[in-house]
């Protein structure tokens, strides 16, 4: 049940392609793009470095990641949990973890089978 169901503000949900009501739409579902295959950790060479950001904040950056978005997101979650810190995944295929975490990240990445330069 929607927020405005049964009121004067209720509007039907429209299909993005044919702009018909979703209940009567005859469009075929879009075929999702196939995921790219995962790249094994032993075939990736990662670089771990620390950068200083504005106001003196330190960020540990892991670069050289390959593979699909899902694989990189899973790695980010594992690294954030290991360090107990926040982090993000950049469009530049880099993981950024808050703080000076290079030793912890190196050991965790080596445990997972990644090569570190």
C-alpha positions as CSV (number, residue, x, y, z in Angstrom):
1,X,0.0,0.0,0.0
2,X,1.4,3.4,-1.0
3,X,1.5,6.6,0.9
4,X,-1.2,8.3,-1.1
5,X,-3.4,5.2,-1.9
6,X,-7.1,6.1,-1.7
7,X,-6.5,9.9,-1.8
8,X,-6.8,12.5,-4.5
9,X,-3.0,12.5,-4.8
10,X,-2.9,8.9,-5.9
11,X,-1.3,8.4,-9.3
12,X,-0.8,5.2,-11.2
13,X,2.7,3.8,-11.6
14,X,3.8,4.1,-15.3
15,X,6.1,1.9,-17.3
16,X,9.3,3.7,-18.3
17,X,9.3,2.4,-21.8
18,X,5.7,2.6,-23.0
19,X,4.3,5.0,-20.4
20,X,1.3,2.6,-19.8
21,X,0.0,1.7,-16.4
22,X,2.2,-1.0,-15.0
23,X,-0.8,-3.3,-14.4
24,X,-1.7,-3.2,-18.1
25,X,1.8,-2.9,-19.6
26,X,2.7,-5.6,-22.2
27,X,6.5,-4.8,-22.4
28,X,8.9,-7.7,-22.1
29,X,11.3,-7.5,-19.2
30,X,14.7,-6.2,-20.0
31,X,17.5,-8.7,-20.2
32,X,20.1,-7.9,-17.6
33,X,23.7,-7.6,-18.7
34,X,25.7,-10.7,-17.8
35,X,28.1,-10.1,-15.0
36,X,31.7,-10.1,-15.9
37,X,33.6,-13.0,-14.5
38,X,35.4,-12.6,-11.1
39,X,39.1,-12.2,-11.2
40,X,41.0,-14.5,-8.9
41,X,42.9,-12.7,-6.1
42,X,46.2,-14.4,-7.0
43,X,46.0,-12.7,-10.5
44,X,45.7,-9.2,-9.1
45,X,48.5,-7.0,-8.0
46,X,47.4,-4.4,-5.5
47,X,49.1,-1.3,-4.2
48,X,48.5,0.0,-0.6
49,X,49.4,3.5,0.3
50,X,48.5,6.2,2.8
51,X,47.4,9.7,1.6
52,X,46.9,12.8,3.7
53,X,43.7,14.7,3.0
54,X,42.5,18.1,4.0
55,X,42.6,19.0,7.7
56,X,45.3,16.4,8.2
57,X,43.1,13.3,7.8
58,X,44.8,10.1,6.8
59,X,43.2,7.7,4.3
60,X,44.6,4.3,3.3
61,X,44.1,3.6,-0.5
62,X,44.1,0.2,-2.1
63,X,44.4,0.5,-5.9
64,X,44.8,-1.9,-8.8
65,X,41.5,-3.7,-8.3
66,X,40.0,-5.7,-11.2
67,X,36.8,-7.6,-11.6
68,X,33.1,-6.9,-11.4
69,X,31.6,-4.3,-9.1
70,X,30.1,-7.0,-6.8
71,X,33.5,-8.5,-6.1
72,X,35.1,-5.1,-5.3
73,X,32.1,-4.3,-3.0
74,X,32.6,-7.6,-1.1
75,X,36.3,-6.9,-0.6
76,X,35.5,-3.4,0.6
77,X,33.1,-4.8,3.2
78,X,35.7,-7.3,4.4
79,X,38.4,-4.7,4.7
80,X,36.1,-2.2,6.6
81,X,35.1,-5.0,9.0
82,X,38.8,-6.0,9.6
83,X,39.8,-2.4,10.3
84,X,36.7,-1.2,12.2
85,X,36.7,1.9,10.1
86,X,34.6,3.5,7.3
87,X,35.5,3.3,3.7
88,X,34.4,3.8,0.1
89,X,34.8,2.4,-3.3
90,X,35.8,5.0,-5.9
91,X,35.1,5.1,-9.6
92,X,38.8,4.8,-10.2
93,X,38.7,1.2,-9.0
94,X,40.2,2.2,-5.6
95,X,39.2,1.4,-2.1
96,X,39.6,4.1,0.5
97,X,39.6,3.2,4.2
98,X,39.7,5.9,6.9
99,X,42.8,6.2,8.9
100,X,46.3,4.7,8.8
101,X,45.4,1.1,8.2
102,X,48.1,-0.1,5.8
103,X,49.5,-2.9,8.0
104,X,46.1,-4.4,8.7
105,X,45.0,-4.1,5.1
106,X,48.2,-5.7,3.9
107,X,47.9,-8.7,6.2
108,X,44.2,-9.2,5.4
109,X,44.8,-8.9,1.6
110,X,47.6,-11.4,1.8
111,X,45.3,-13.8,3.8
112,X,42.7,-13.5,1.0
113,X,45.4,-14.4,-1.6
114,X,46.0,-11.0,-3.2
115,X,49.5,-10.0,-4.3
116,X,50.8,-6.7,-2.7
117,X,53.4,-4.5,-4.3
